[in-house]
Amino acid sequence: MKLVIGLGNPGAQYEKTRHNVGFHVVDLLANIHALRWERQGRAMIASGVIGHEKVVLVKPTTYMNNSGEAVGELVRWFKLEPDDILVIYDELDLPIGHIRLRARGSSGGHNGINSLISHLHTNQFPRLRVGIGRPTNKHIDTVNYVLGVPGSTEQIEMEIAERKAADAVPLYLEKGLDATMNLINVDPEAQQKAEEKRRLKQERREQEKKRKAEELARQASAAKPENNPTDNLATSD
């Protein structure tokens, strides 16, 4: 059994903000797999099966900074280990549209993750980060940015990333953490650059082989004895 936890803030005023992408992803999962939300303790949960795995989707109702209180209660209630949970949340240090799966790590300054680490007494739990980028306007402070609503173009990119994150969860449940990280943590731009680098290296190797072959041919030609023009002349007595 797995707990799949989306982090966010309850309430209509926060519903469409960048900070609530974790809620958006688990809402997508609940819709896709026809799971119904109900209250348990200080969280909304939706239970069911995704693939072959029993899953409980979670939205803490304690507000972001106290997410660990609700998650800690559920982990103890279901008698789970930290590696039986997957936490989905917004990440400033990832560009919009990118997602990353990690096995463990620090909070990176994210208050929701700080709270989870504090209440679970470990940072050894998987997390799926959804990039929201940093503000391009340096006069916007981080709090106002994450609690802000993205514009229309950015909203489209965010929805694409949320869909990618929702698609990654069944992969994680089926294939496991390491295999899924290998599948989804590939940066398309970095992959394209790496492919171009491999192509250029191959071209250089081919050019070097051709150059060496031509050099060997020249050396072989230079080593042949030249015919003396008088060799074939008849000699007279």
N, C-alpha and C positions, 0 to 999 in steps of 0.2 A: 504493500500500500504506500502511496505517495501523497504528501501534501503539496499542492501547487499554489503558492501564495503570491497574489498580486498586491503590491503596495500602492497606497494612495490615501486620499482624504475623503471621508464621507461628506455628503451634502451637495446640493445642486450648484452652489457657488464654485465648487472645485471640480465638478464633473468633467469639464472639457479642458482642464489645464494640463500642461506638460507633466506635472508631478504625478498625474493619475494614469500614466500609461500602463502601469501594472494592473490596475483595475480594468482598464480597457481590454487587455490581453485575456484575462481570465473570464471577462464577460463574453468575449469572442468564443472562447473554448466552451463555455456553458451553452451558448447558442448553437454552435456547430454540433455538439454532442447531446443536445436536448436535455441538459441538466437544470434542475430547478433550485433556485436560491432559497435558503431558509436561515433563520438566525440560530446561532449556537454560541452562548456566552457573549464575548465581546467581538464577535465576527459574524459575517455572513458566509455560509458554506453551501457548496453544491456538490453532492456526492454522486458517483457513478463509475462506469468503466470506460476507459479510453484505450483502445486496442485490447490488450489482454490484462491490463493493470487496473486495479481498484484505485481510484483517485478521489481526493477531496480538494476541490477548489476553494480558496479562502480569500476573503476581503476583510481585513481587520477594520473594525469601526472605532478604533481608539485614536484616530488621527495618526499621521505619518510618524511623528516623533516618539510615539508610544506603541508602535507596531509590535514590538517584542513581547508586550504584556499579553496580547491576544494570541500570538503565535506560540508563546511558551505554554499557555494553558492547553492549547490544542495538541501540541507535541506530547505533553504529559498525559492528556486524556486518551489519545490514541496509542500511547506507549511506543513512540517512534524515536529513531536515532536522528541526529542532525543530517546525515547523508540521505535520509528518506524525504527530505523537503527540497523543493525548488522554489527560489524566490525570484520574482520578476519585478523589475523596477527601472526607473529612468536614470540615464547616465549622461551627465554634462560633458564628460571627456570622450564621448563617442559622437561622431557626426550624425546628423539626422538621417534616418534610414538604415543605419547599421545596427546589428545586434551582435552580442558576444556572450558565449557561455563559459563560465569559469567553475572550477571545482571548489574553490575556497579563496580566502583573501581578506584584506582589510576592508573597512567601510568606504575608503576613498572620500571620506567627509560626508557621506550620505547619512542623514539622521535616522532614516528608517532602518538601515542596515546596522548602524550603531546600536539602536535599541534591540535588534535581534541578537547581536553579538552579546550584549549585556545580559539578556534574559536567557539565552541558550548556553551562555558561558563558553562559547567557542565561535571561531570564525570558519570552522570546517564544514560548511554547507554549500551546496551548489547554488549558483545564482545566474540568471539570464538577464543581461543588461540591454536596455533599449535606448539607443542614442537619441538625445534631444539637442545635442550641440550646445555651444556657449553663445551668449548674446553677441551679435555683431556690433551693437551699439554699446560702447564702453561705459556710457552713463546709466545703463540699466543694471541695477544690482541683481545678484544671483537669486535672492529670495523672490523678488518681483518677477524675475524671468521664469523660474520654475512654476510659480503660481499663476503665470499668465496663460492666456489662450493663444495658441499659434494662429498666424494668418492663414488665408485660404491655401496658398501654395505650399506652405510648410505643413499645413494640416494634411494635405494629400500624402506628403512624404512620411508623416508620422503614421498615418493609417496603413501605408505599405509596410512600414517597419513592424507595426503591431500585428499585422497579418503574418509576416515572416516569423515573428516570435511565437504566435499561436501555432503555426505549422511546425515549429521546432520542438514543441512539447511532446507530441506523439512520437517523434523521432527519438527523443531522449528516453521516453518510457520503453520503447521497443529495442533500441540499439545500445542504450547505456550512455554514460557520460563521455567517455573518451572518444568513441566512434562519432558521436553527435558533434563534439567540439571540432573534430577533423572535417566534418561536413559543413558546418555553418560558420565557422570562424575565419573562413577564407575571405580576404578582402579582394573584390573583383579587380580593383585598380592595381593592387600589389601583384595579383596573379597575372594580369596582363603585362605588367612591367617585367616580371620574372620570365614569362614566356618570350618576350622580346629579347631579353638578355640571353636566354638559351639559344634563340635563333641566331643572334649576332655571333655568339661563341662558335656555333656550328659553322657559320659562314667563314669565320676566320680560320677555323681548323681546315676546312676544305681549300681555302686559298693557300694556306701554308703547305698542305700536301701537294697542291698543284705546283707551287713555286719550287719545292724540293725536287719534284719529278723533273721539272724543266732544267733545274740546275744539274741533276745527275745526267740528263741527256746531253747537256752541253759538255760536261766533263768527259763523258764517254766519247763524244765526237772529237774532242780535242786530243784524246789519248790515242786515236787511230793514227798509224804512220802515213804521212802524205806520200802519194805516188811521185817518183822522180820522173820528170818529163823525158829524160834520156834513157830510161830503163828499157823501153821497148824499141829503141833505135838499133838497126843492124850495124854491126861493126865490120869494117873492111880490113882485109889482110894488108 
